[in-house]
Amino acid sequence: MEELNSATLGGGCFWCLEAVYTRLEGVNSVVSGYAGGNVENPTYEQVCTGETSHAEVVKINFDSKETSFETLLEWFWRCHDPTTLNRQGGDIGTQYRSVIYYENENQKSIAHKSKIDADSSGFFDNPIVTEIHELDVFYPAEDYHHDYYKKNPDAGYCTYIIRPKLEKLNME
C-alpha cells in the first residue's frame, strides 16, 4: 500500500521543476502552482506582476516507500541555483525565489538540516538564500501550465532552458 506524502518547492519557473520531478522514482504526480502570497486563487498574470507575494512552486506527491523528502531535497539543490535571490537565469522576480514550504515539523527539521548541509558542502560558491516557510495554501496553476514540457517539448523555453537542464542532470 502506498504511503503518499507531499512536498512543495519553488526554484524558479515551475515548468523546470515539474520536468525534473516527474522523472524521479517514487513521484506519483507533480502539480505546478503558487504559494506564499497574499492573494487567494491568483492567476499567472497576477503572480507575474510580483505584487501577490506568491512564488511559482510545484506540489510533489510521492510514495514514501519509494523515495523520501530528503531525496527530493537533494534533487532540489541540484536542479536550480539556490544562491541567487529572486531569480533563476533570465527569470527575475520574487515569484522565482528559491523556497521550501514544509507541511509539518518533521519536514521543517529536514529542510533546515538539508539547507545547512548543502550550504556547507562546498558545491556552491555563494551562500544559499533559499527561504524555508510553513505551507499555508497551495493554489494549482492554470491547466495550460501542467505537464508543460511534456506537452510543448519544442517550445522555445523548453528547447533552450528545460531540455539543457534535464540533459545536465542526465535525465534526458
Backbone as JSON Lines, residues from 0, in Angstrom:
{"i":0,"aa":"M","n":[0.84,-1.19,0.0],"ca":[0.0,0.0,0.0],"c":[0.89,1.25,0.0]}
{"i":1,"aa":"E","n":[0.55,2.22,-0.85],"ca":[1.32,3.45,-0.94],"c":[1.16,4.3,0.31]}
{"i":2,"aa":"E","n":[2.24,4.97,0.66],"ca":[2.19,5.96,1.74],"c":[2.48,7.3,1.1]}
{"i":3,"aa":"L","n":[1.43,7.99,0.66],"ca":[1.61,9.24,-0.05],"c":[1.89,10.4,0.88]}
{"i":4,"aa":"N","n":[2.87,11.18,0.48],"ca":[3.24,12.41,1.15],"c":[3.35,13.47,0.08]}
{"i":5,"aa":"S","n":[3.51,14.72,0.5],"ca":[3.72,15.77,-0.48],"c":[4.8,16.72,-0.02]}
{"i":6,"aa":"A","n":[5.4,17.37,-1.0],"ca":[6.43,18.38,-0.77],"c":[6.12,19.53,-1.71]}
{"i":7,"aa":"T","n":[6.32,20.76,-1.25],"ca":[6.06,21.93,-2.07],"c":[7.34,22.75,-2.14]}
{"i":8,"aa":"L","n":[7.85,22.91,-3.37],"ca":[9.15,23.55,-3.57],"c":[9.08,24.6,-4.67]}
{"i":9,"aa":"G","n":[9.85,25.66,-4.5],"ca":[9.97,26.7,-5.51],"c":[11.43,26.93,-5.84]}
{"i":10,"aa":"G","n":[11.76,26.91,-7.12],"ca":[13.14,27.12,-7.55],"c":[13.17,27.66,-8.96]}
{"i":11,"aa":"G","n":[12.56,28.81,-9.15],"ca":[12.47,29.39,-10.48],"c":[11.16,29.02,-11.13]}
{"i":12,"aa":"C","n":[11.18,28.92,-12.44],"ca":[9.98,28.59,-13.2],"c":[9.47,27.21,-12.83]}
{"i":13,"aa":"F","n":[8.18,27.1,-12.56],"ca":[7.63,25.81,-12.16],"c":[7.7,24.78,-13.28]}
{"i":14,"aa":"W","n":[7.78,25.21,-14.53],"ca":[7.9,24.25,-15.64],"c":[9.18,23.44,-15.51]}
{"i":15,"aa":"C","n":[10.27,24.09,-15.09],"ca":[11.55,23.39,-14.94],"c":[11.49,22.36,-13.82]}
{"i":16,"aa":"L","n":[11.0,22.77,-12.67],"ca":[10.92,21.84,-11.54],"c":[10.0,20.68,-11.87]}
{"i":17,"aa":"E","n":[8.88,20.96,-12.52],"ca":[7.95,19.89,-12.88],"c":[8.64,18.88,-13.78]}
{"i":18,"aa":"A","n":[9.39,19.35,-14.77],"ca":[10.08,18.45,-15.7],"c":[11.08,17.56,-14.99]}
{"i":19,"aa":"V","n":[11.76,18.09,-13.97],"ca":[12.73,17.29,-13.2],"c":[12.01,16.27,-12.34]}
{"i":20,"aa":"Y","n":[11.09,16.72,-11.53],"ca":[10.48,15.84,-10.52],"c":[9.58,14.76,-11.12]}
{"i":21,"aa":"T","n":[9.01,14.98,-12.29],"ca":[8.2,13.93,-12.9],"c":[9.04,12.73,-13.32]}
{"i":22,"aa":"R","n":[10.34,12.91,-13.39],"ca":[11.24,11.84,-13.81],"c":[11.79,11.01,-12.65]}
{"i":23,"aa":"L","n":[11.46,11.35,-11.44],"ca":[12.04,10.67,-10.28],"c":[11.21,9.47,-9.84]}
{"i":24,"aa":"E","n":[11.89,8.42,-9.49],"ca":[11.28,7.21,-8.94],"c":[10.52,7.56,-7.66]}
{"i":25,"aa":"G","n":[9.31,7.06,-7.53],"ca":[8.52,7.27,-6.33],"c":[7.64,8.5,-6.36]}
{"i":26,"aa":"V","n":[7.81,9.33,-7.38],"ca":[6.97,10.53,-7.52],"c":[5.72,10.14,-8.3]}
{"i":27,"aa":"N","n":[4.57,10.35,-7.68],"ca":[3.29,9.98,-8.29],"c":[2.71,11.09,-9.15]}
{"i":28,"aa":"S","n":[2.89,12.34,-8.72],"ca":[2.39,13.47,-9.5],"c":[3.12,14.74,-9.11]}
{"i":29,"aa":"V","n":[3.15,15.68,-10.04],"ca":[3.74,17.0,-9.81],"c":[2.76,18.02,-10.37]}
{"i":30,"aa":"V","n":[2.36,18.96,-9.53],"ca":[1.39,19.97,-9.94],"c":[2.02,21.35,-9.81]}
{"i":31,"aa":"S","n":[2.06,22.1,-10.9],"ca":[2.55,23.47,-10.86],"c":[1.52,24.37,-10.19]}
{"i":32,"aa":"G","n":[1.99,25.35,-9.43],"ca":[1.06,26.25,-8.77],"c":[1.76,27.41,-8.08]}
{"i":33,"aa":"Y","n":[1.05,27.96,-7.12],"ca":[1.5,29.17,-6.43],"c":[1.34,28.99,-4.92]}
{"i":34,"aa":"A","n":[2.27,29.58,-4.16],"ca":[2.18,29.53,-2.69],"c":[2.95,30.71,-2.11]}
{"i":35,"aa":"G","n":[2.62,31.01,-0.87],"ca":[3.38,32.0,-0.13],"c":[2.92,33.44,-0.27]}
{"i":36,"aa":"G","n":[1.82,33.65,-0.95],"ca":[1.39,35.02,-1.2],"c":[0.18,35.45,-0.41]}
{"i":37,"aa":"N","n":[-0.34,36.61,-0.77],"ca":[-1.44,37.21,-0.04],"c":[-2.7,37.41,-0.89]}
{"i":38,"aa":"V","n":[-2.77,36.72,-2.03],"ca":[-3.93,36.82,-2.91],"c":[-4.53,35.42,-3.05]}
{"i":39,"aa":"E","n":[-5.83,35.29,-2.8],"ca":[-6.49,33.99,-2.95],"c":[-6.69,33.67,-4.43]}
{"i":40,"aa":"N","n":[-6.48,32.41,-4.78],"ca":[-6.67,31.93,-6.15],"c":[-6.03,32.85,-7.19]}
{"i":41,"aa":"P","n":[-4.74,33.1,-7.07],"ca":[-4.1,34.03,-8.01],"c":[-4.03,33.45,-9.42]}
{"i":42,"aa":"T","n":[-3.97,34.33,-10.38],"ca":[-3.75,33.92,-11.76],"c":[-2.27,34.08,-12.07]}
{"i":43,"aa":"Y","n":[-1.84,33.45,-13.15],"ca":[-0.46,33.58,-13.59],"c":[-0.12,35.05,-13.85]}
{"i":44,"aa":"E","n":[-1.03,35.75,-14.48],"ca":[-0.8,37.16,-14.79],"c":[-0.61,37.97,-13.51]}
{"i":45,"aa":"Q","n":[-1.39,37.69,-12.47],"ca":[-1.24,38.39,-11.2],"c":[0.1,38.07,-10.55]}
{"i":46,"aa":"V","n":[0.47,36.81,-10.55],"ca":[1.73,36.39,-9.93],"c":[2.92,37.05,-10.65]}
{"i":47,"aa":"C","n":[2.83,37.15,-11.97],"ca":[3.91,37.74,-12.76],"c":[4.15,39.22,-12.45]}
{"i":48,"aa":"T","n":[3.18,39.89,-11.86],"ca":[3.38,41.3,-11.51],"c":[4.32,41.44,-10.33]}
{"i":49,"aa":"G","n":[4.49,40.37,-9.54],"ca":[5.32,40.44,-8.34],"c":[4.6,41.07,-7.16]}
{"i":50,"aa":"E","n":[3.34,41.41,-7.33],"ca":[2.6,42.1,-6.28],"c":[1.77,41.17,-5.4]}
{"i":51,"aa":"T","n":[1.73,39.87,-5.71],"ca":[0.93,38.94,-4.91],"c":[1.72,38.28,-3.8]}
{"i":52,"aa":"S","n":[3.04,38.39,-3.85],"ca":[3.98,37.71,-2.94],"c":[4.02,36.2,-3.14]}
{"i":53,"aa":"H","n":[3.3,35.67,-4.12],"ca":[3.34,34.24,-4.39],"c":[4.62,33.86,-5.12]}
{"i":54,"aa":"A","n":[5.06,32.63,-4.9],"ca":[6.16,32.04,-5.66],"c":[5.57,30.99,-6.59]}
{"i":55,"aa":"E","n":[6.22,30.8,-7.73],"ca":[5.89,29.67,-8.58],"c":[6.48,28.44,-7.89]}
{"i":56,"aa":"V","n":[5.65,27.43,-7.67],"ca":[6.08,26.24,-6.95],"c":[5.53,24.99,-7.63]}
{"i":57,"aa":"V","n":[6.03,23.85,-7.18],"ca":[5.44,22.57,-7.57],"c":[5.07,21.82,-6.3]}
{"i":58,"aa":"K","n":[3.92,21.19,-6.34],"ca":[3.5,20.3,-5.26],"c":[3.75,18.88,-5.75]}
{"i":59,"aa":"I","n":[4.62,18.18,-5.06],"ca":[5.07,16.85,-5.46],"c":[4.42,15.83,-4.54]}
{"i":60,"aa":"N","n":[3.63,14.94,-5.11],"ca":[3.05,13.83,-4.34],"c":[3.93,12.61,-4.57]}
{"i":61,"aa":"F","n":[4.41,12.02,-3.46],"ca":[5.35,10.92,-3.59],"c":[5.03,9.8,-2.62]}
{"i":62,"aa":"D","n":[5.47,8.61,-2.99],"ca":[5.29,7.42,-2.17],"c":[6.52,7.29,-1.28]}
{"i":63,"aa":"S","n":[6.32,7.43,0.02],"ca":[7.44,7.42,0.96],"c":[8.1,6.04,1.08]}
{"i":64,"aa":"K","n":[7.5,5.03,0.49],"ca":[8.15,3.71,0.47],"c":[9.15,3.61,-0.68]}
{"i":65,"aa":"E","n":[9.05,4.54,-1.64],"ca":[9.94,4.52,-2.79],"c":[10.95,5.66,-2.82]}
{"i":66,"aa":"T","n":[10.62,6.76,-2.19],"ca":[11.54,7.89,-2.12],"c":[11.26,8.64,-0.82]}
{"i":67,"aa":"S","n":[12.03,9.68,-0.56],"ca":[11.89,10.4,0.7],"c":[11.93,11.91,0.46]}
{"i":68,"aa":"F","n":[11.49,12.64,1.45],"ca":[11.58,14.1,1.4],"c":[13.04,14.51,1.27]}
{"i":69,"aa":"E","n":[13.94,13.81,1.96],"ca":[15.38,14.1,1.87],"c":[15.88,13.96,0.43]}
{"i":70,"aa":"T","n":[15.45,12.9,-0.25],"ca":[15.87,12.69,-1.64],"c":[15.34,13.79,-2.54]}
{"i":71,"aa":"L","n":[14.09,14.19,-2.32],"ca":[13.53,15.29,-3.12],"c":[14.34,16.57,-2.91]}
{"i":72,"aa":"L","n":[14.79,16.8,-1.69],"ca":[15.6,18.0,-1.42],"c":[16.99,17.89,-2.04]}
{"i":73,"aa":"E","n":[17.56,16.69,-2.08],"ca":[18.85,16.52,-2.75],"c":[18.74,16.96,-4.21]}
{"i":74,"aa":"W","n":[17.65,16.56,-4.88],"ca":[17.42,16.99,-6.26],"c":[17.15,18.48,-6.34]}
{"i":75,"aa":"F","n":[16.47,19.01,-5.35],"ca":[16.18,20.46,-5.3],"c":[17.46,21.27,-5.38]}
{"i":76,"aa":"W","n":[18.47,20.89,-4.58],"ca":[19.73,21.64,-4.57],"c":[20.47,21.5,-5.9]}
{"i":77,"aa":"R","n":[20.29,20.38,-6.57],"ca":[20.98,20.13,-7.84],"c":[20.32,20.79,-9.04]}
{"i":78,"aa":"C","n":[19.01,20.99,-8.99],"ca":[18.29,21.38,-10.21],"c":[18.03,22.88,-10.34]}
{"i":79,"aa":"H","n":[18.54,23.68,-9.4],"ca":[18.44,25.13,-9.57],"c":[19.58,25.78,-8.79]}
{"i":80,"aa":"D","n":[19.72,27.08,-8.93],"ca":[20.77,27.81,-8.21],"c":[20.15,28.45,-6.97]}
{"i":81,"aa":"P","n":[20.35,27.85,-5.79],"ca":[19.75,28.38,-4.58],"c":[20.51,29.56,-3.98]}
{"i":82,"aa":"T","n":[21.51,30.07,-4.73],"ca":[22.31,31.19,-4.21],"c":[21.92,32.52,-4.84]}
{"i":83,"aa":"T","n":[20.99,32.51,-5.77],"ca":[20.56,33.76,-6.41],"c":[19.21,34.18,-5.83]}
{"i":84,"aa":"L","n":[19.13,35.42,-5.42],"ca":[17.92,35.93,-4.78],"c":[16.92,36.37,-5.85]}
{"i":85,"aa":"N","n":[15.74,35.76,-5.79],"ca":[14.61,36.15,-6.65],"c":[14.92,36.07,-8.14]}
{"i":86,"aa":"R","n":[15.66,35.03,-8.52],"ca":[15.91,34.84,-9.94],"c":[16.49,33.46,-10.2]}
{"i":87,"aa":"Q","n":[16.23,32.97,-11.4],"ca":[16.87,31.78,-11.94],"c":[17.14,32.09,-13.4]}
{"i":88,"aa":"G","n":[18.39,32.27,-13.73],"ca":[18.75,32.64,-15.1],"c":[18.06,33.93,-15.5]}
{"i":89,"aa":"G","n":[17.34,33.88,-16.62],"ca":[16.65,35.07,-17.11],"c":[15.31,35.33,-16.45]}
{"i":90,"aa":"D","n":[14.86,34.4,-15.6],"ca":[13.59,34.6,-14.88],"c":[13.87,35.4,-13.61]}
{"i":91,"aa":"I","n":[13.39,36.63,-13.58],"ca":[13.7,37.53,-12.47],"c":[12.42,38.02,-11.82]}
{"i":92,"aa":"G","n":[12.4,38.01,-10.48],"ca":[11.27,38.49,-9.71],"c":[11.05,37.61,-8.49]}
{"i":93,"aa":"T","n":[10.33,38.14,-7.52],"ca":[10.12,37.39,-6.28],"c":[9.37,36.08,-6.52]}
{"i":94,"aa":"Q","n":[8.61,35.99,-7.6],"ca":[7.89,34.75,-7.89],"c":[8.84,33.61,-8.26]}
{"i":95,"aa":"Y","n":[10.1,33.92,-8.53],"ca":[11.08,32.9,-8.9],"c":[12.04,32.58,-7.76]}
{"i":96,"aa":"R","n":[11.69,32.98,-6.55],"ca":[12.59,32.76,-5.41],"c":[12.74,31.27,-5.11]}
{"i":97,"aa":"S","n":[13.84,30.96,-4.46],"ca":[14.12,29.6,-4.01],"c":[13.48,29.43,-2.64]}
{"i":98,"aa":"V","n":[12.57,28.44,-2.52],"ca":[11.82,28.31,-1.28],"c":[11.38,26.86,-1.07]}
{"i":99,"aa":"I","n":[11.44,26.45,0.18],"ca":[10.92,25.15,0.6],"c":[9.74,25.44,1.52]}
{"i":100,"aa":"Y","n":[8.57,24.91,1.18],"ca":[7.4,25.03,2.05],"c":[7.19,23.71,2.76]}
{"i":101,"aa":"Y","n":[7.35,23.72,4.07],"ca":[7.16,22.48,4.83],"c":[5.71,22.34,5.28]}
{"i":102,"aa":"E","n":[5.31,21.08,5.47],"ca":[3.93,20.78,5.83],"c":[3.79,20.27,7.26]}
{"i":103,"aa":"N","n":[4.91,19.98,7.9],"ca":[4.87,19.52,9.29],"c":[6.24,19.76,9.93]}
{"i":104,"aa":"E","n":[6.34,19.51,11.22],"ca":[7.58,19.77,11.94],"c":[8.73,18.89,11.45]}
{"i":105,"aa":"N","n":[8.42,17.66,11.04],"ca":[9.46,16.79,10.54],"c":[10.07,17.35,9.25]}
{"i":106,"aa":"Q","n":[9.21,17.79,8.33],"ca":[9.71,18.4,7.09],"c":[10.5,19.67,7.4]}
{"i":107,"aa":"K","n":[10.04,20.44,8.35],"ca":[10.75,21.67,8.72],"c":[12.17,21.34,9.17]}
{"i":108,"aa":"S","n":[12.3,20.37,10.05],"ca":[13.61,19.96,10.56],"c":[14.5,19.44,9.44]}
{"i":109,"aa":"I","n":[13.95,18.59,8.58],"ca":[14.7,18.03,7.47],"c":[15.14,19.14,6.52]}
{"i":110,"aa":"A","n":[14.26,20.09,6.23],"ca":[14.58,21.19,5.32],"c":[15.73,22.03,5.85]}
{"i":111,"aa":"H","n":[15.68,22.38,7.13],"ca":[16.76,23.2,7.72],"c":[18.09,22.45,7.69]}
{"i":112,"aa":"K","n":[18.07,21.17,8.05],"ca":[19.31,20.37,8.04],"c":[19.84,20.25,6.62]}
{"i":113,"aa":"S","n":[18.96,20.0,5.66],"ca":[19.36,19.86,4.27],"c":[20.0,21.16,3.75]}
{"i":114,"aa":"K","n":[19.42,22.29,4.12],"ca":[19.97,23.58,3.69],"c":[21.35,23.8,4.28]}
{"i":115,"aa":"I","n":[21.52,23.51,5.55],"ca":[22.82,23.65,6.2],"c":[23.85,22.75,5.53]}
{"i":116,"aa":"D","n":[23.47,21.5,5.3],"ca":[24.37,20.55,4.65],"c":[24.75,21.01,3.25]}
{"i":117,"aa":"A","n":[23.77,21.48,2.47],"ca":[24.05,21.95,1.11],"c":[24.94,23.18,1.13]}
{"i":118,"aa":"D","n":[24.68,24.07,2.07],"ca":[25.46,25.31,2.16],"c":[26.91,25.04,2.55]}
{"i":119,"aa":"S","n":[27.13,24.04,3.38],"ca":[28.49,23.74,3.84],"c":[29.19,22.7,2.97]}
{"i":120,"aa":"S","n":[28.53,22.24,1.9],"ca":[29.08,21.18,1.06],"c":[30.26,21.64,0.21]}
{"i":121,"aa":"G","n":[30.37,22.94,-0.01],"ca":[31.41,23.45,-0.9],"c":[31.01,23.41,-2.37]}
{"i":122,"aa":"F","n":[29.82,22.93,-2.66],"ca":[29.34,22.83,-4.03],"c":[29.01,24.21,-4.61]}
{"i":123,"aa":"F","n":[28.56,25.11,-3.76],"ca":[28.15,26.45,-4.21],"c":[29.21,27.48,-3.82]}
{"i":124,"aa":"D","n":[29.46,28.42,-4.73],"ca":[30.44,29.47,-4.48],"c":[29.9,30.56,-3.56]}
{"i":125,"aa":"N","n":[28.59,30.71,-3.52],"ca":[27.96,31.76,-2.71],"c":[27.02,31.13,-1.71]}
{"i":126,"aa":"P","n":[26.64,31.87,-0.67],"ca":[25.72,31.34,0.34],"c":[24.34,31.06,-0.24]}
{"i":127,"aa":"I","n":[23.69,30.04,0.27],"ca":[22.33,29.69,-0.14],"c":[21.35,30.7,0.45]}
{"i":128,"aa":"V","n":[20.44,31.18,-0.38],"ca":[19.43,32.17,0.06],"c":[18.03,31.58,0.1]}
{"i":129,"aa":"T","n":[17.92,30.27,-0.04],"ca":[16.62,29.6,-0.04],"c":[15.86,29.9,1.24]}
{"i":130,"aa":"E","n":[14.59,30.27,1.08],"ca":[13.7,30.51,2.23],"c":[13.06,29.19,2.64]}
{"i":131,"aa":"I","n":[12.73,29.07,3.92],"ca":[12.0,27.91,4.42],"c":[10.82,28.44,5.22]}
{"i":132,"aa":"H","n":[9.61,28.08,4.77],"ca":[8.39,28.57,5.41],"c":[7.36,27.45,5.52]}
{"i":133,"aa":"E","n":[6.46,27.61,6.43],"ca":[5.33,26.69,6.54],"c":[4.39,26.92,5.37]}
{"i":134,"aa":"L","n":[3.89,25.83,4.79],"ca":[2.92,25.96,3.7],"c":[1.57,26.34,4.28]}
{"i":135,"aa":"D","n":[1.05,27.45,3.81],"ca":[-0.28,27.87,4.22],"c":[-1.3,27.3,3.24]}
{"i":136,"aa":"V","n":[-1.25,27.78,2.02],"ca":[-2.19,27.34,0.99],"c":[-1.42,27.16,-0.32]}
{"i":137,"aa":"F","n":[-1.75,26.1,-1.04],"ca":[-1.22,25.87,-2.38],"c":[-2.36,26.06,-3.36]}
{"i":138,"aa":"Y","n":[-2.11,26.87,-4.38],"ca":[-3.1,27.1,-5.44],"c":[-2.57,26.5,-6.73]}
{"i":139,"aa":"P","n":[-3.26,25.52,-7.31],"ca":[-2.82,24.98,-8.6],"c":[-2.84,26.06,-9.67]}
{"i":140,"aa":"A","n":[-1.86,26.0,-10.56],"ca":[-1.81,26.94,-11.68],"c":[-2.87,26.56,-12.7]}
{"i":141,"aa":"E","n":[-3.05,27.43,-13.67],"ca":[-3.99,27.19,-14.75],"c":[-3.6,25.92,-15.5]}
{"i":142,"aa":"D","n":[-4.57,25.26,-16.1],"ca":[-4.36,23.97,-16.77],"c":[-3.22,23.98,-17.78]}
{"i":143,"aa":"Y","n":[-3.06,25.05,-18.53],"ca":[-2.04,25.04,-19.58],"c":[-0.62,24.98,-19.04]}
{"i":144,"aa":"H","n":[-0.43,25.2,-17.73],"ca":[0.9,25.09,-17.12],"c":[1.26,23.66,-16.75]}
{"i":145,"aa":"H","n":[0.28,22.78,-16.63],"ca":[0.52,21.42,-16.18],"c":[1.11,20.57,-17.31]}
{"i":146,"aa":"D","n":[2.15,19.81,-16.97],"ca":[2.85,18.97,-17.94],"c":[3.36,19.8,-19.12]}
{"i":147,"aa":"Y","n":[3.82,21.0,-18.83],"ca":[4.18,21.92,-19.9],"c":[5.27,21.37,-20.81]}
{"i":148,"aa":"Y","n":[6.33,20.86,-20.23],"ca":[7.43,20.34,-21.06],"c":[6.97,19.13,-21.88]}
{"i":149,"aa":"K","n":[6.21,18.26,-21.25],"ca":[5.72,17.07,-21.94],"c":[4.83,17.44,-23.13]}
{"i":150,"aa":"K","n":[4.0,18.46,-22.95],"ca":[3.06,18.88,-23.99],"c":[3.68,19.81,-25.03]}
{"i":151,"aa":"N","n":[4.77,20.5,-24.66],"ca":[5.36,21.52,-25.53],"c":[6.88,21.36,-25.67]}
{"i":152,"aa":"P","n":[7.39,20.18,-25.98],"ca":[8.84,19.97,-25.96],"c":[9.61,20.85,-26.94]}
{"i":153,"aa":"D","n":[8.95,21.35,-27.98],"ca":[9.65,22.16,-28.96],"c":[9.45,23.66,-28.77]}
{"i":154,"aa":"A","n":[8.73,24.05,-27.7],"ca":[8.57,25.48,-27.4],"c":[9.94,26.05,-27.03]}
{"i":155,"aa":"G","n":[10.12,27.32,-27.27],"ca":[11.41,27.97,-27.02],"c":[11.97,27.74,-25.62]}
{"i":156,"aa":"Y","n":[11.15,27.98,-24.61],"ca":[11.62,27.83,-23.23],"c":[12.04,26.39,-22.97]}
{"i":157,"aa":"C","n":[11.3,25.45,-23.52],"ca":[11.62,24.03,-23.33],"c":[12.92,23.66,-24.04]}
{"i":158,"aa":"T","n":[13.09,24.16,-25.25],"ca":[14.27,23.85,-26.05],"c":[15.55,24.45,-25.46]}
{"i":159,"aa":"Y","n":[15.47,25.69,-24.99],"ca":[16.67,26.4,-24.57],"c":[16.93,26.41,-23.07]}
{"i":160,"aa":"I","n":[15.92,26.09,-22.27],"ca":[16.1,26.12,-20.82],"c":[15.89,24.74,-20.2]}
{"i":161,"aa":"I","n":[14.72,24.17,-20.42],"ca":[14.39,22.92,-19.72],"c":[15.2,21.74,-20.24]}
{"i":162,"aa":"R","n":[15.23,21.54,-21.54],"ca":[15.95,20.38,-22.09],"c":[17.43,20.39,-21.69]}
{"i":163,"aa":"P","n":[18.15,21.52,-21.81],"ca":[19.55,21.52,-21.37],"c":[19.7,21.2,-19.87]}
{"i":164,"aa":"K","n":[18.75,21.66,-19.07],"ca":[18.8,21.36,-17.63],"c":[18.65,19.84,-17.42]}
{"i":165,"aa":"L","n":[17.69,19.25,-18.1],"ca":[17.48,17.8,-17.97],"c":[18.69,17.03,-18.48]}
{"i":166,"aa":"E","n":[19.3,17.49,-19.56],"ca":[20.5,16.83,-20.08],"c":[21.65,16.93,-19.08]}
{"i":167,"aa":"K","n":[21.82,18.11,-18.49],"ca":[22.88,18.31,-17.49],"c":[22.7,17.38,-16.29]}
{"i":168,"aa":"L","n":[21.44,17.11,-15.93],"ca":[21.12,16.23,-14.8],"c":[21.04,14.76,-15.21]}
{"i":169,"aa":"N","n":[21.37,14.47,-16.47],"ca":[21.28,13.11,-17.02],"c":[19.88,12.53,-16.9]}
{"i":170,"aa":"M","n":[18.89,13.36,-17.19],"ca":[17.5,12.94,-17.12],"c":[16.84,12.92,-18.5]}
{"i":171,"aa":"E","n":[17.57,13.28,-19.52],"ca":[17.01,13.34,-20.88],"c":[18.0,12.72,-21.83]}
